[in-house]
Amino acid sequence: VERMASVDSNDLFPVRTINFLGRDVPTLGQNEFGPCALLGVVNALLLRGTLKISSDHGALTLQDVLARLADRLIEANQAAQDNPDVRAALDGAVTRLPTLAEGLDVNVKFNGGFEFTSDLAIFDLLDVRLVHGWRVDGENDAATAEALGSRSYNECIQEVVQLRTNELEVRGPEQNMSFNCTWSRRRRRRGRQRV
């Protein structure tokens, strides 16, 4: 989860022109704190040519970036806005846009996908594919790939917590207490020996 220290609607993002596939494309650079999720989707659209900014702009404010992105969301889904489900998804996505400036909460699945969240709907509605680098190499680590399967990070963490809880329950409270007391005595003895 990427989180920024501070977000202000007047934060400035520098406009930089890069050469992409033989054409000059204005892109947005990071300000002091990021935000990577917002810049990722904006720059993907700029590189595609579906979002336009002038290279004459020295910088754009967060407020301007969010307004342009909201306009693009609505424009990209114009044909389907009569569908109540699409309209609801669009309304939710436009409402959630400012959260991209604070970070993106994702639950990665080890088969390469993501658990759906309302933040990810923004990417879907803009037809921007989100990719994460956590992949299990099934060829070189078949045992791990089989163990993880299509589970998400959160599912794996829940299983680890459950296994640990079961382990403590099997020991029973007396053994857990004994283990904790023994460990504490050893730590105190080691501390005294060093003095």
Disulfide bonds with the S-S distance in Angstrom:
none
